[in-house]
Amino acid sequence: MSDTATDTLKEKDRSGEVVSGGHLVAKALKNEGVDTIFTLCGGHIIDIYDGCVDEGIRIVDFRHEQVAAHAADGYARQTGKLGCLVTTAGPGCTNAMTGVATAFRSESPMLHIGGQGALTQHKMGSLQDLPHVDIMAPITKFSAGVRSTERAGDMVSMAARECFAGAYGPSYLEIPRDVLDREVPLSSAVIPEPGKYRASVKSIGDPADIERLADLIVKAERPAILVGSQVWMSRGHQAAIDLVKDLNIACYMNGGARGMLPQTDSHYYNRTRRLAFQKADLLLIVGTPFDFRMGYGKRIREDLTLVQIDQSYSTVGKNRDVDLGIAGDPGAILSAVHAAIKGRVDNGSKGRDGWLKELRAAEEAATEKLMPLFLSDQSPIHPYRVAWELNEFLTEKTVYIGDGGDVVTISAQAVAPKGPGNWMDPGALGSLGVGTGFAIAAGLANPEKEILCYYGDGSFGMTAFDMETANRFGVPYIAVIGNNSSMNQIRYGQIAKYGDQRGNVGNKLGDVPFSKFAEMLGGHGEEVHEANQIQPALLRAREAVKTSGKSAVVNIWVDPNEYAPGTKNQTMYK
Ligand SMILES: Cc1ncc(C[n+]2csc(CCOP(=O)(O)OP(=O)(O)O)c2C)c(N)n1
């Protein structure tokens, strides 16, 4: 057996009698259903790559760990399986933190495996040494170090299991270089068998609560449901769709659940959430917390019957009292309630037509009000017009990713993804820079889909260089930039508070012709200055991506003096 703490160049033993830590990691990842790792190389982690080669696990290497981390998160969102990020020690880990933290606040199941200096050099000041386990602990569900080669695979399984315990989320595992490189007899290694180390997470809570909820639903005259990201992440969306349609319930979607119902569905609502929160007699909140995006629950009428279903026990009733709370799997719970209702003589669905009509009329009125902005042909281009054109452009097979401040907030007013999983956003951490990693992940997970990322110019500048990674791995995408040469979402509040002179400080960017960036990488680029040129440019970009296999950039110059309503009343801070 080699002592790889000192002999890092000793040729790998391929006899099959021994196995190294990196190979055990790869075996355990394979058992978890991981088919791809997202990474940026470093001497501490290369044995994992060698293991992945043996196990047939695809290695997607990036130019920045933050992007790799967002991609691992995005891959989990898109596949419903464990995402896996592998980074080297020290800066490899710290660069990835924003991606891991984004997954933490978005409840996305990803395993981050990080390198560390050799155990034999513990606390001696080895290259890139940092206390990773401590650093990562507050932004993961589980953070631990692997202390022996024999346990490397076992600990991967343990960390992966934690990612799916309750509300999903990330885990971190630090593996010292010598632990990873050391070769041990195969017989001494612990490798949990697939399917034998997990309980089902499809729990429905107390069956009596299912009956109670069934009662509440059949008796409700004005029910509404808000379906959140957990429902998509746990793939409970079909159960939600079946319930909503059969019971005739007004359905609102947020986060990853957007696209679950298409805009054309009669139960789809999105502009009347506030009204529904005020006028419903029964409101079901499923898989989304009462956080700032929900005004901490304050916008919901006090005396309606409020039911909260969540994967996490500790999210139920947080910030807002509820009448009934159920912790468990959203899809399993909704299916169980639906089944319980099927036995009832009258499920109450017919009596709700008037309520749905009332909401529909309000939806239409709200859309009517926005139409002049959506169709504005002003110059410089109104950001609402971009949002409208993007929505017109989307197909059932387009995954829409939003990465930016104001322009992206505005886009949510018009863009309605046309299928489940076709919406990706950073979630509660509000991290700019998710777009490029998400786009690559979405492309790798869905080779048959078109990927479009709408960026602010500030956001595009943060992580765009990994567009080269997208091109290198054959997953080109359409990048659309709402370019206002500023960090507008922040700028608005600064101008309002400090006036024009002091308000334009620290938020202005240069005028960058980003189309040239796509061209530099061998792709198609366009600069768009007129509203009527948006759609033709998008269509040309679609064609160019198909024919060239390279990402395209449509750089749309938008009016820097137009802002989203949420930015104007600073909803995010209330
Ligand atoms: C990583 C990160 N840094 C800073 C912020 C604060 N922030 C929120 S919106 C915004 C401006 C974003 O500018 P851009 O992407 O160009 O979109 P715009 O608001 O101009 O439409 C900033 C800096 C953030 N959310 N995330």
The ligand as an SDF file (V2000), in Angstrom:
LIG
                    3D

 26 27  0  0  0  0  0  0  0  0999 V2000
  -24.5460   38.2560   -5.5770 C   0  0  0  0  0  0  0  0  0  0  0  0
  -25.3790   39.4570   -5.3280 C   0  0  0  0  0  0  0  0  0  0  0  0
  -24.8160   40.6690   -5.1640 N   0  0  0  0  0  0  0  0  0  0  0  0
  -25.5720   41.7660   -4.9660 C   0  0  0  0  0  0  0  0  0  0  0  0
  -26.9370   41.6730   -4.9020 C   0  0  0  0  0  0  0  0  0  0  0  0
  -27.7940   42.9180   -4.6630 C   0  0  0  0  0  0  0  0  0  0  0  0
  -28.5370   43.2320   -5.8870 N   0  0  0  0  0  0  0  0  0  0  0  0
  -29.8360   42.9400   -6.0470 C   0  0  0  0  0  0  0  0  0  0  0  0
  -30.4550   43.4240   -7.4770 S   0  0  0  0  0  0  0  0  0  0  0  0
  -29.0000   44.1090   -7.9590 C   0  0  0  0  0  0  0  0  0  0  0  0
  -28.8480   44.7770   -9.2880 C   0  0  0  0  0  0  0  0  0  0  0  0
  -28.7460   43.7890  -10.3830 C   0  0  0  0  0  0  0  0  0  0  0  0
  -28.4440   44.4220  -11.5940 O   0  0  0  0  0  0  0  0  0  0  0  0
  -28.8020   43.7450  -12.9610 P   0  0  0  0  0  0  0  0  0  0  0  0
  -28.5620   42.2770  -12.9170 O   0  0  0  0  0  0  0  0  0  0  0  0
  -28.1270   44.4860  -14.0310 O   0  0  0  0  0  0  0  0  0  0  0  0
  -30.3740   43.9320  -13.0690 O   0  0  0  0  0  0  0  0  0  0  0  0
  -31.1930   45.3310  -12.9880 P   0  0  0  0  0  0  0  0  0  0  0  0
  -31.6320   45.5020  -11.5800 O   0  0  0  0  0  0  0  0  0  0  0  0
  -30.2870   46.4200  -13.4560 O   0  0  0  0  0  0  0  0  0  0  0  0
  -32.3260   45.1150  -13.8970 O   0  0  0  0  0  0  0  0  0  0  0  0
  -28.0320   43.9340   -6.9690 C   0  0  0  0  0  0  0  0  0  0  0  0
  -26.6350   44.3880   -7.0950 C   0  0  0  0  0  0  0  0  0  0  0  0
  -27.4900   40.3800   -5.0280 C   0  0  0  0  0  0  0  0  0  0  0  0
  -28.7950   40.1580   -4.9610 N   0  0  0  0  0  0  0  0  0  0  0  0
  -26.7120   39.2970   -5.2700 N   0  0  0  0  0  0  0  0  0  0  0  0
  1  2  1  0
  2  3  1  0
  2 26  2  0
  3  4  2  0
  4  5  1  0
  5  6  1  0
  5 24  2  0
  6  7  1  0
  7  8  2  0
  7 22  1  0
  8  9  1  0
  9 10  1  0
 10 11  1  0
 10 22  2  0
 11 12  1  0
 12 13  1  0
 13 14  1  0
 14 15  2  0
 14 16  1  0
 14 17  1  0
 17 18  1  0
 18 19  2  0
 18 20  1  0
 18 21  1  0
 22 23  1  0
 24 25  1  0
 24 26  1  0
M  CHG  1   7   1
M  END
$$$$
